Amino acid sequence: MTTTSNLCFTLYIINWQISLAFLVVATFTNIKATTVVGYIYVFGTGLLGSFLFQFFVQDTTFPSKWKTF
């Protein structure tokens, strides 16, 4: 990837995170509920990402160029 596309992608992700933060603040009013949902989200996406990444690494038909991305 070029430097310009990396910069655009980074700015897009930062903007998405800020928008998501405002959405979460408007949705949750109870601190404990927000904490529980946050933990479930972090651990759930970590486990899901781990299992998917393991599947793609072991798959011989998956292009190796995408593994380094």
Legacy VTK file of the C-alpha trace (Angstrom):
# vtk DataFile Version 3.0
C-alpha trace
ASCII
DATASET POLYDATA
POINTS 69 float
0.000 0.000 0.000
1.142 3.507 -0.653
1.576 6.185 1.947
-1.483 8.078 0.718
-3.757 5.067 0.953
-2.379 4.260 4.423
-3.121 7.802 5.560
-6.652 7.730 4.128
-7.332 4.358 5.721
-5.989 5.530 9.093
-8.076 8.708 9.054
-11.155 6.701 8.077
-10.642 4.279 10.971
-10.080 7.123 13.456
-13.268 8.837 12.261
-15.179 5.548 12.563
-13.951 5.030 16.131
-15.004 8.524 17.173
-18.447 8.038 15.621
-18.830 4.683 17.340
-17.832 6.237 20.673
-20.596 8.842 20.377
-23.100 6.126 19.467
-22.109 4.047 22.501
-22.337 7.056 24.823
-25.851 7.801 23.587
-26.919 4.158 23.903
-25.672 3.247 27.378
-26.467 5.206 30.500
-25.450 2.570 33.050
-21.688 2.280 33.591
-21.783 -1.391 34.592
-23.761 -2.392 31.507
-21.308 -0.505 29.315
-18.375 -2.263 30.981
-19.907 -5.703 30.498
-20.726 -5.057 26.841
-17.224 -3.675 26.307
-15.577 -6.768 27.771
-17.811 -9.079 25.733
-17.030 -7.092 22.581
-13.259 -7.133 23.134
-13.006 -10.812 24.072
-15.595 -11.903 21.497
-13.926 -10.147 18.588
-10.522 -11.359 19.784
-11.640 -14.981 19.811
-13.489 -14.636 16.514
-10.487 -12.964 14.903
-8.157 -15.628 16.250
-10.251 -18.461 14.843
-10.725 -16.760 11.459
-7.061 -15.840 11.180
-6.021 -19.397 12.000
-8.371 -20.685 9.282
-6.914 -18.321 6.671
-3.302 -19.103 7.588
-3.852 -22.846 7.316
-5.846 -22.583 4.064
-3.507 -23.256 1.127
-5.876 -21.712 -1.438
-5.993 -18.340 0.350
-3.615 -15.850 -1.360
-0.457 -15.298 0.668
-0.488 -11.604 -0.254
-3.522 -11.064 1.988
-1.862 -12.825 4.929
0.719 -10.052 5.234
-1.934 -7.327 5.022
LINES 1 70
69 0 1 2 3 4 5 6 7 8 9 10 11 12 13 14 15 16 17 18 19 20 21 22 23 24 25 26 27 28 29 30 31 32 33 34 35 36 37 38 39 40 41 42 43 44 45 46 47 48 49 50 51 52 53 54 55 56 57 58 59 60 61 62 63 64 65 66 67 68
